[in-house]
């Protein structure tokens, strides 16, 4: 995941150019920012892959990275799986204009 909108755009262009270089049409490749798809022969196997990766996740490090991006957001490890309130969403929106938080706020879709 890229830390800024500009870096995400550079990444996107790079991936699309590499696809073309290997003979595929760039429009055939979909780039999903901020998600990690898990593909396997069955949904059960995909879930197992996801769970194995989750077990390797260092949530302390993830929180540290999160706080580097959203410096003004006061959040702790035990709050990572909780819903954000409107004030927290606004802080996230101000910190990074490409975030889903900004899109939710601008579309009026958040009812915190």
PyMOL commands that set and color helices and strands:
alter all, ss='L'
color gray80, all
select helices_A, chain A and resi 5-21+26-28+43-56+59-69+77-79+86-95+100-107
alter helices_A, ss='H'
color red, helices_A
deselect
rebuild
show_as cartoon
